[in-house]
Amino acid sequence: MTEWKLRSVTAVPAKVSGRWALRVALSDAVAATGRPGVDFVDMPTFALAPIDFRNGVISVDILSRLAGNAPDYARAFAGLAYRVAADGDGFEAVYLRPLNGRKVSPPPPRDKRAIQYFAYPNWKFDRLREVYPDGPFEAGLDIGPGEWTNLRIEVAEEQVVARVNGQPALGPMTNKAIPVAGAIGLWVDIGTEAYFSNLTVTRTT
């Protein structure tokens, strides 16, 4: 974890499902006393890698599941943040909601909400859903909790494409933030125990 920075999370090496990974979860204080929309729910809650990134490809394997203290609305949220500002107050992200994956047969409309793009601070999931109810920023997927899932994000200035397990998942879509260089984060949200493995980054600019 040399040079990595943690914001509202803990991150420790752990072995799960036959491989070593980085376990990331909200800190105990945030999970116990944090407030939705202030301390979590599409907020800067991540382990930041010492990598500067503007355009290119980011890929990581994620295994996420509910933590023991998960609220009813938790969906094992975990994904990638990118173009993270130095102060953490601006970034984009794509994350998975495995408990909305079709493998667990969630009821509508959850079955169409297994992957999400958002841009912090102005375009979190609830605003995107209100302004673009049938928009390109979330979709259904054949995924489930507790299994390794590959998330790949392809970023080219204003365009973003997300692939899951090699299959198209989101995009091409126009992002909701000004393209700038920034850090890369392993992102989690409330009620989630997430493991990250095989992080690779290819930068084009």
Backbone as CSV, one residue per row, in Angstrom:
resi,resn,N_x,N_y,N_z,CA_x,CA_y,CA_z,C_x,C_y,C_z
1,MET,0.815,-1.211,0.000,0.000,0.000,0.000,0.852,1.266,0.000
2,THR,2.158,1.126,-0.278,3.028,2.288,-0.327,2.494,3.322,-1.312
3,GLU,2.337,4.542,-0.836,1.880,5.690,-1.613,0.387,5.660,-1.936
4,TRP,-0.293,4.592,-1.618,-1.741,4.613,-1.789,-2.353,5.531,-0.735
5,LYS,-3.478,6.153,-1.066,-4.177,7.020,-0.131,-5.586,6.485,0.086
6,LEU,-6.005,6.472,1.335,-7.326,5.959,1.679,-8.242,7.109,2.061
7,ARG,-9.437,7.096,1.517,-10.429,8.116,1.859,-11.711,7.424,2.307
8,SER,-11.948,7.451,3.591,-13.158,6.890,4.212,-13.256,5.376,4.077
9,VAL,-12.128,4.701,3.782,-12.136,3.246,3.628,-10.938,2.638,4.352
10,THR,-11.008,1.325,4.535,-9.854,0.530,4.934,-9.459,-0.338,3.754
11,ALA,-8.188,-0.707,3.678,-7.711,-1.557,2.582,-6.594,-2.446,3.108
12,VAL,-6.798,-3.759,3.015,-5.812,-4.716,3.513,-5.715,-5.888,2.547
13,PRO,-4.523,-6.488,2.386,-4.412,-7.692,1.564,-5.204,-8.837,2.196
14,ALA,-5.817,-9.653,1.363,-6.589,-10.790,1.851,-6.678,-11.836,0.748
15,LYS,-6.871,-13.073,1.148,-7.043,-14.148,0.173,-8.510,-14.556,0.143
16,VAL,-9.080,-14.598,-1.063,-10.489,-14.939,-1.213,-10.673,-15.687,-2.523
17,SER,-11.469,-16.732,-2.488,-11.771,-17.529,-3.689,-10.509,-17.894,-4.460
18,GLY,-9.488,-18.291,-3.733,-8.292,-18.843,-4.354,-7.255,-17.860,-4.830
19,ARG,-7.419,-16.574,-4.540,-6.404,-15.610,-4.979,-6.230,-14.486,-3.962
20,TRP,-5.040,-13.900,-4.002,-4.777,-12.737,-3.172,-5.388,-11.500,-3.815
21,ALA,-5.919,-10.639,-2.983,-6.581,-9.429,-3.467,-6.450,-8.341,-2.410
22,LEU,-6.940,-7.168,-2.735,-7.007,-6.069,-1.781,-8.454,-5.933,-1.319
23,ARG,-8.654,-6.116,-0.024,-10.004,-5.991,0.537,-10.252,-4.528,0.895
24,VAL,-11.304,-3.958,0.329,-11.638,-2.553,0.567,-13.067,-2.478,1.104
25,ALA,-13.242,-1.712,2.167,-14.565,-1.506,2.761,-14.591,-0.126,3.402
26,LEU,-15.774,0.407,3.630,-15.874,1.666,4.349,-15.246,1.521,5.730
27,SER,-14.645,2.590,6.220,-14.085,2.562,7.568,-15.204,2.318,8.577
28,ASP,-14.836,1.781,9.740,-15.844,1.483,10.758,-16.626,2.734,11.149
29,ALA,-15.920,3.861,11.262,-16.588,5.097,11.679,-17.617,5.551,10.652
30,VAL,-17.245,5.513,9.373,-18.175,5.936,8.324,-19.356,4.976,8.234
31,ALA,-19.074,3.673,8.302,-20.149,2.688,8.200,-21.121,2.795,9.369
32,ALA,-20.607,3.135,10.560,-21.453,3.151,11.755,-22.212,4.457,11.934
33,THR,-21.572,5.577,11.625,-22.184,6.871,11.952,-22.328,7.800,10.753
34,GLY,-21.884,7.372,9.563,-21.973,8.226,8.386,-23.409,8.453,7.945
35,ARG,-23.583,9.501,7.143,-24.916,9.864,6.659,-24.993,9.700,5.146
36,PRO,-26.058,9.084,4.632,-26.218,8.959,3.178,-26.209,10.324,2.507
37,GLY,-25.488,10.420,1.391,-25.404,11.671,0.666,-24.395,12.643,1.218
38,VAL,-23.831,12.324,2.380,-22.794,13.156,2.991,-21.491,12.375,3.122
39,ASP,-21.587,11.153,3.655,-20.407,10.326,3.880,-20.331,9.119,2.951
40,PHE,-21.443,8.725,2.378,-21.473,7.618,1.427,-22.669,7.788,0.508
41,VAL,-22.842,6.876,-0.421,-23.773,6.903,-1.558,-23.218,7.836,-2.635
42,ASP,-22.464,7.247,-3.546,-21.829,7.969,-4.657,-20.954,9.114,-4.152
43,MET,-20.152,8.834,-3.149,-19.261,9.816,-2.547,-17.802,9.374,-2.742
44,PRO,-16.815,10.233,-2.397,-15.401,9.856,-2.536,-14.967,8.889,-1.444
45,THR,-15.280,7.624,-1.654,-14.953,6.558,-0.698,-14.130,5.514,-1.440
46,PHE,-12.807,5.649,-1.378,-11.964,4.781,-2.208,-10.534,4.694,-1.700
47,ALA,-9.840,3.676,-2.202,-8.392,3.547,-2.047,-7.769,4.049,-3.338
48,LEU,-6.950,5.103,-3.240,-6.393,5.755,-4.423,-5.008,5.223,-4.745
49,ALA,-4.841,4.756,-5.978,-3.545,4.275,-6.452,-2.696,5.459,-6.914
50,PRO,-1.377,5.373,-6.760,-0.490,6.461,-7.197,-0.283,6.434,-8.710
51,ILE,-1.378,6.591,-9.456,-1.352,6.534,-10.920,-2.081,7.754,-11.462
52,ASP,-1.455,8.505,-12.353,-2.094,9.655,-12.984,-2.718,9.200,-14.305
53,PHE,-3.998,9.502,-14.494,-4.744,8.951,-15.630,-5.706,9.988,-16.178
54,ARG,-5.722,10.124,-17.497,-6.732,10.946,-18.175,-7.501,10.118,-19.187
55,ASN,-6.792,9.483,-20.119,-7.414,8.646,-21.143,-6.697,7.309,-21.213
56,GLY,-7.447,6.272,-21.584,-6.857,4.955,-21.710,-7.821,3.883,-21.247
57,VAL,-7.258,2.784,-20.737,-8.059,1.630,-20.330,-7.672,1.223,-18.911
58,ILE,-8.677,0.998,-18.084,-8.482,0.477,-16.730,-9.259,-0.829,-16.626
59,SER,-8.606,-1.847,-16.080,-9.267,-3.144,-15.917,-8.966,-3.683,-14.520
60,VAL,-9.964,-4.292,-13.900,-9.760,-4.890,-12.584,-10.773,-6.009,-12.382
61,ASP,-10.377,-7.025,-11.631,-11.299,-8.079,-11.216,-11.860,-7.702,-9.849
62,ILE,-13.168,-7.846,-9.699,-13.847,-7.459,-8.461,-14.692,-8.624,-7.958
63,LEU,-14.585,-8.901,-6.678,-15.510,-9.802,-5.992,-16.104,-9.001,-4.846
64,SER,-17.405,-8.791,-4.863,-18.027,-8.015,-3.789,-19.254,-8.738,-3.258
65,ARG,-19.512,-8.477,-1.986,-20.657,-9.092,-1.319,-21.080,-8.177,-0.175
66,LEU,-22.214,-8.483,0.417,-22.707,-7.654,1.504,-21.851,-7.826,2.745
67,ALA,-21.586,-6.710,3.420,-20.928,-6.748,4.714,-21.956,-7.086,5.795
68,GLY,-21.454,-7.429,6.968,-22.358,-7.840,8.037,-23.295,-6.748,8.516
69,ASN,-22.887,-5.497,8.319,-23.704,-4.376,8.791,-24.480,-3.713,7.662
70,ALA,-24.717,-4.429,6.590,-25.311,-3.822,5.389,-26.756,-3.394,5.629
71,PRO,-27.115,-2.174,5.205,-28.524,-1.765,5.262,-29.328,-2.460,4.166
72,ASP,-30.634,-2.341,4.236,-31.506,-3.042,3.294,-31.265,-2.634,1.846
73,TYR,-30.840,-1.398,1.625,-30.666,-0.911,0.256,-29.282,-1.196,-0.316
74,ALA,-28.422,-1.858,0.435,-27.081,-2.175,-0.076,-27.166,-3.227,-1.175
75,ARG,-26.281,-3.103,-2.158,-26.272,-4.020,-3.296,-24.859,-4.524,-3.606
76,ALA,-23.951,-4.475,-2.598,-22.546,-4.878,-2.784,-21.842,-3.980,-3.794
77,PHE,-22.050,-2.686,-3.647,-21.512,-1.686,-4.573,-19.980,-1.690,-4.585
78,ALA,-19.377,-1.833,-5.770,-17.914,-1.771,-5.892,-17.542,-1.497,-7.340
79,GLY,-16.487,-0.683,-7.537,-16.078,-0.371,-8.902,-14.817,0.453,-8.960
80,LEU,-14.697,1.215,-10.029,-13.502,2.011,-10.308,-13.854,3.491,-10.369
81,ALA,-13.063,4.296,-9.673,-13.110,5.750,-9.829,-11.895,6.162,-10.647
82,TYR,-12.024,7.211,-11.417,-10.904,7.664,-12.243,-10.991,9.170,-12.428
83,ARG,-9.862,9.739,-12.886,-9.761,11.203,-12.978,-10.095,11.852,-11.637
84,VAL,-9.588,11.259,-10.568,-9.865,11.761,-9.221,-8.997,12.984,-8.943
85,ALA,-9.621,14.102,-8.595,-8.895,15.327,-8.282,-8.029,15.134,-7.042
86,ALA,-7.005,15.965,-6.911,-6.056,15.832,-5.807,-6.742,15.911,-4.449
87,ASP,-7.771,16.719,-4.343,-8.494,16.838,-3.078,-9.658,15.851,-2.967
88,GLY,-9.832,15.011,-3.987,-10.905,14.025,-3.982,-12.279,14.583,-4.250
89,ASP,-12.363,15.876,-4.548,-13.669,16.511,-4.680,-14.209,16.550,-6.103
90,GLY,-13.627,15.787,-6.989,-14.143,15.634,-8.338,-13.611,14.350,-8.931
91,PHE,-14.479,13.543,-9.518,-14.053,12.299,-10.156,-15.220,11.708,-10.926
92,GLU,-14.904,10.710,-11.741,-15.912,9.891,-12.407,-15.771,8.460,-11.904
93,ALA,-16.809,7.668,-12.065,-16.751,6.289,-11.589,-17.730,5.415,-12.347
94,VAL,-17.383,4.140,-12.414,-18.294,3.103,-12.893,-18.261,1.997,-11.850
95,TYR,-19.433,1.581,-11.383,-19.441,0.541,-10.357,-20.526,-0.492,-10.624
96,LEU,-20.366,-1.630,-9.956,-21.287,-2.754,-10.086,-22.217,-2.817,-8.880
97,ARG,-23.426,-3.313,-9.133,-24.372,-3.650,-8.066,-24.699,-5.137,-8.221
98,PRO,-23.847,-6.030,-7.731,-24.050,-7.461,-7.979,-25.398,-8.006,-7.505
99,LEU,-25.957,-7.432,-6.436,-27.255,-7.922,-5.986,-28.403,-7.478,-6.882
100,ASN,-28.105,-6.645,-7.872,-29.072,-6.338,-8.925,-28.794,-7.145,-10.185
101,GLY,-27.782,-7.995,-10.151,-27.461,-8.810,-11.312,-28.533,-9.849,-11.594
102,ARG,-28.674,-10.196,-12.852,-29.739,-11.126,-13.241,-29.545,-12.522,-12.652
103,LYS,-28.339,-12.847,-12.190,-28.114,-14.170,-11.597,-28.888,-14.363,-10.297
104,VAL,-29.288,-13.261,-9.659,-30.064,-13.384,-8.425,-31.535,-13.024,-8.638
105,SER,-31.929,-12.842,-9.887,-33.332,-12.593,-10.262,-33.987,-11.475,-9.448
106,PRO,-33.418,-10.271,-9.485,-34.027,-9.167,-8.743,-35.312,-8.702,-9.421
107,PRO,-36.225,-8.110,-8.677,-37.463,-7.610,-9.282,-37.197,-6.344,-10.086
108,PRO,-38.047,-6.056,-11.080,-37.931,-4.783,-11.800,-38.172,-3.613,-10.830
109,PRO,-37.537,-2.478,-11.011,-36.581,-2.178,-12.082,-35.139,-2.513,-11.741
110,ARG,-34.913,-3.192,-10.596,-33.538,-3.490,-10.187,-32.796,-4.330,-11.218
111,ASP,-33.514,-5.145,-11.980,-32.858,-6.013,-12.950,-32.182,-5.235,-14.072
112,LYS,-32.463,-3.941,-14.166,-31.823,-3.093,-15.174,-30.830,-2.116,-14.546
113,ARG,-30.399,-2.420,-13.313,-29.551,-1.484,-12.569,-28.359,-2.182,-11.930
114,ALA,-27.656,-3.001,-12.701,-26.520,-3.752,-12.167,-25.188,-3.057,-12.370
115,ILE,-25.137,-2.034,-13.206,-23.918,-1.263,-13.424,-24.301,0.206,-13.535
116,GLN,-23.437,1.075,-13.011,-23.761,2.500,-12.932,-22.534,3.354,-13.224
117,TYR,-22.717,4.387,-14.038,-21.731,5.466,-14.192,-22.226,6.657,-13.384
118,PHE,-21.291,7.404,-12.763,-21.660,8.696,-12.193,-20.449,9.617,-12.185
119,ALA,-20.715,10.909,-12.043,-19.663,11.921,-11.970,-19.894,12.759,-10.718
120,TYR,-18.937,12.727,-9.817,-19.037,13.458,-8.558,-18.423,14.844,-8.710
121,PRO,-19.052,15.910,-8.202,-20.194,15.881,-7.281,-21.562,16.132,-7.907
122,ASN,-21.625,16.486,-9.173,-22.877,17.013,-9.731,-23.808,15.977,-10.341
123,TRP,-23.272,14.810,-10.706,-24.104,13.838,-11.420,-24.020,12.474,-10.748
124,LYS,-24.634,12.367,-9.558,-24.713,11.086,-8.876,-25.907,10.294,-9.429
125,PHE,-26.014,9.043,-9.001,-26.967,8.142,-9.657,-28.393,8.671,-9.628
126,ASP,-28.809,9.286,-8.514,-30.208,9.696,-8.415,-30.546,10.815,-9.390
127,ARG,-29.624,11.755,-9.587,-29.883,12.820,-10.561,-29.855,12.274,-11.982
128,LEU,-28.898,11.399,-12.276,-28.851,10.794,-13.607,-30.146,10.046,-13.906
129,ARG,-30.634,9.327,-12.921,-31.861,8.546,-13.110,-33.072,9.449,-13.313
130,GLU,-33.089,10.590,-12.643,-34.200,11.529,-12.786,-34.176,12.222,-14.142
131,VAL,-32.990,12.674,-14.567,-32.885,13.435,-15.814,-32.902,12.521,-17.028
132,TYR,-32.302,11.334,-16.891,-32.223,10.380,-18.007,-32.831,9.045,-17.566
133,PRO,-34.148,8.959,-17.397,-34.758,7.733,-16.875,-34.505,6.510,-17.740
134,ASP,-34.316,6.714,-19.013,-33.991,5.599,-19.904,-32.618,5.821,-20.533
135,GLY,-31.784,6.540,-19.813,-30.497,6.964,-20.353,-29.435,5.888,-20.338
136,PRO,-28.247,6.253,-20.770,-27.197,5.262,-20.996,-26.318,4.982,-19.792
137,PHE,-26.683,5.487,-18.600,-25.734,5.478,-17.499,-25.873,4.299,-16.540
138,GLU,-26.847,3.425,-16.744,-26.942,2.184,-15.979,-27.618,1.127,-16.840
139,ALA,-27.403,-0.141,-16.473,-27.919,-1.239,-17.296,-27.930,-2.527,-16.481
140,GLY,-28.631,-3.524,-17.001,-28.639,-4.842,-16.388,-27.442,-5.668,-16.825
141,LEU,-27.088,-6.663,-16.005,-25.948,-7.531,-16.304,-26.201,-8.931,-15.756
142,ASP,-25.549,-9.908,-16.371,-25.589,-11.279,-15.865,-24.459,-11.475,-14.859
143,ILE,-24.602,-10.863,-13.682,-23.606,-10.997,-12.624,-24.315,-11.324,-11.321
144,GLY,-23.529,-11.628,-10.288,-24.069,-11.900,-8.970,-23.017,-11.642,-7.912
145,PRO,-23.395,-11.621,-6.643,-22.441,-11.354,-5.577,-21.539,-12.550,-5.303
146,GLY,-20.375,-12.276,-4.726,-19.484,-13.337,-4.285,-18.763,-14.070,-5.384
147,GLU,-18.687,-13.492,-6.583,-17.961,-14.124,-7.676,-17.062,-13.094,-8.351
148,TRP,-15.953,-13.572,-8.899,-15.030,-12.669,-9.579,-15.656,-12.164,-10.875
149,THR,-15.613,-10.857,-11.045,-16.174,-10.191,-12.222,-15.162,-9.191,-12.734
150,ASN,-14.868,-9.225,-14.025,-13.927,-8.264,-14.598,-14.662,-7.016,-15.060
151,LEU,-14.186,-5.868,-14.607,-14.710,-4.572,-15.041,-13.615,-3.852,-15.806
152,ARG,-13.934,-3.442,-17.028,-12.984,-2.752,-17.895,-13.620,-1.440,-18.351
153,ILE,-12.895,-0.347,-18.173,-13.378,0.973,-18.568,-12.441,1.539,-19.619
154,GLU,-13.013,1.980,-20.733,-12.243,2.584,-21.819,-12.622,4.060,-21.896
155,VAL,-11.648,4.930,-21.695,-11.902,6.366,-21.579,-11.156,7.110,-22.679
156,ALA,-11.874,7.951,-23.431,-11.272,8.768,-24.489,-11.923,10.141,-24.458
157,GLU,-11.318,11.052,-23.703,-11.850,12.396,-23.507,-13.296,12.342,-23.015
158,GLU,-14.280,12.758,-23.824,-15.667,12.782,-23.350,-16.391,11.447,-23.496
159,GLN,-15.755,10.446,-24.074,-16.419,9.168,-24.327,-15.950,8.094,-23.343
160,VAL,-16.914,7.295,-22.881,-16.626,6.215,-21.944,-17.357,4.957,-22.401
161,VAL,-16.660,3.834,-22.347,-17.251,2.522,-22.609,-16.891,1.619,-21.437
162,ALA,-17.850,0.851,-20.945,-17.586,-0.123,-19.888,-17.917,-1.519,-20.399
163,ARG,-17.034,-2.454,-20.079,-17.250,-3.859,-20.426,-17.161,-4.691,-19.150
164,VAL,-17.983,-5.727,-19.078,-17.990,-6.621,-17.934,-17.809,-8.043,-18.430
165,ASN,-16.783,-8.694,-17.924,-16.437,-10.048,-18.366,-16.306,-10.125,-19.883
166,GLY,-15.743,-9.067,-20.455,-15.476,-9.028,-21.890,-16.648,-8.632,-22.756
167,GLN,-17.812,-8.414,-22.162,-19.008,-8.085,-22.935,-19.377,-6.609,-22.748
168,PRO,-19.930,-5.951,-23.791,-20.360,-4.555,-23.645,-21.373,-4.408,-22.512
169,ALA,-21.179,-3.371,-21.697,-22.072,-3.153,-20.562,-22.683,-1.756,-20.570
170,LEU,-21.868,-0.738,-20.828,-22.339,0.640,-20.940,-21.624,1.321,-22.091
171,GLY,-22.349,2.208,-22.784,-21.715,3.053,-23.794,-21.651,2.430,-25.180
172,PRO,-20.989,3.222,-26.064,-20.297,4.481,-25.790,-21.275,5.546,-25.283
173,MET,-20.839,6.275,-24.263,-21.656,7.342,-23.703,-20.793,8.574,-23.493
174,THR,-21.441,9.721,-23.496,-20.747,10.973,-23.236,-20.736,11.214,-21.738
175,ASN,-19.539,11.437,-21.191,-19.440,11.568,-19.748,-20.072,12.868,-19.256
176,LYS,-20.157,13.000,-17.947,-20.795,14.161,-17.331,-19.795,14.993,-16.530
177,ALA,-18.533,14.989,-16.960,-17.505,15.782,-16.293,-16.501,16.259,-17.323
178,ILE,-15.798,17.336,-17.004,-14.751,17.843,-17.888,-13.559,16.895,-17.834
179,PRO,-13.035,16.447,-18.980,-11.894,15.529,-18.970,-10.643,16.187,-18.383
180,VAL,-10.134,15.625,-17.312,-8.897,16.091,-16.689,-8.123,14.872,-16.201
181,ALA,-6.833,15.035,-16.018,-6.027,13.955,-15.459,-6.248,13.875,-13.954
182,GLY,-6.198,12.667,-13.422,-6.361,12.480,-11.985,-6.015,11.060,-11.592
183,ALA,-6.200,10.755,-10.335,-5.843,9.443,-9.805,-6.906,8.396,-10.147
184,ILE,-6.571,7.142,-9.850,-7.481,6.011,-10.017,-7.794,5.452,-8.637
185,GLY,-9.069,5.134,-8.392,-9.462,4.627,-7.095,-10.237,3.328,-7.170
186,LEU,-10.025,2.486,-6.170,-10.844,1.293,-5.971,-11.983,1.726,-5.052
187,TRP,-13.180,1.778,-5.610,-14.306,2.461,-4.976,-15.287,1.458,-4.375
188,VAL,-15.791,1.764,-3.190,-16.838,0.960,-2.554,-17.864,1.897,-1.932
189,ASP,-19.002,1.320,-1.562,-20.042,2.111,-0.904,-20.567,1.337,0.295
190,ILE,-21.640,1.832,0.875,-22.147,1.324,2.139,-22.511,-0.161,2.058
191,GLY,-22.249,-0.881,3.166,-22.660,-2.268,3.287,-21.936,-3.239,2.393
192,THR,-20.719,-2.876,1.965,-20.004,-3.680,0.970,-18.659,-4.161,1.495
193,GLU,-18.378,-5.417,1.233,-17.050,-6.005,1.426,-16.552,-6.363,0.028
194,ALA,-15.548,-5.635,-0.454,-15.109,-5.802,-1.845,-13.651,-6.216,-1.907
195,TYR,-13.350,-7.039,-2.895,-11.985,-7.500,-3.142,-11.609,-7.132,-4.573
196,PHE,-10.398,-6.603,-4.728,-9.913,-6.160,-6.033,-8.618,-6.890,-6.364
197,SER,-8.514,-7.357,-7.609,-7.341,-8.118,-8.049,-7.044,-7.791,-9.506
198,ASN,-5.779,-7.944,-9.878,-5.360,-7.803,-11.283,-5.692,-6.434,-11.868
199,LEU,-5.389,-5.382,-11.133,-5.572,-4.028,-11.659,-4.521,-3.747,-12.723
200,THR,-4.979,-3.347,-13.912,-4.070,-2.943,-14.984,-4.536,-1.610,-15.547
201,VAL,-3.570,-0.784,-15.921,-3.866,0.540,-16.460,-3.017,0.766,-17.701
202,THR,-3.661,1.122,-18.803,-2.970,1.497,-20.037,-3.353,2.927,-20.363
203,ARG,-2.390,3.822,-20.343,-2.670,5.235,-20.586,-2.362,5.594,-22.036
204,THR,-3.273,6.339,-22.652,-3.033,6.837,-24.011,-2.632,8.302,-23.997
205,THR,-3.045,9.050,-22.984,-2.585,10.428,-22.755,-2.531,10.664,-21.262
